[in-house]
Amino acid sequence: MKEKYPSIADVRGVGLIMAMEFARPDGSPDPRVGTKVFDAAYSRGLLVELPHTDEEIFSVVCVKPPITITSEEIDETMTLLD
């Protein structure tokens, strides 16, 4: 996805937890895109987290699936985010 969408500055994660960070072309956090991704995911039935810190206000979207998620559900999650 990072190659497809230039506003994705970073994709990181541990285990099943994944985070996508959105940035403007100058590298500064882009809360506008993070909020749009959050809203679009929610409207498609996917619950994601929009955490924030002083440095990254709503520019990171996190996916935290349950440990019982299947590979088909992971594929569906990625499709919904795309």
Buried (B, 14 or more C-beta within 10 A) or exposed (E): EEEEEEBBBEEEEEEEEBBBBBBBEEEEBBBEBBBBBBEBBEEEEBEBEBEBEEEBBBBBBBBEBEEEEEEEEBEBBEEBBE
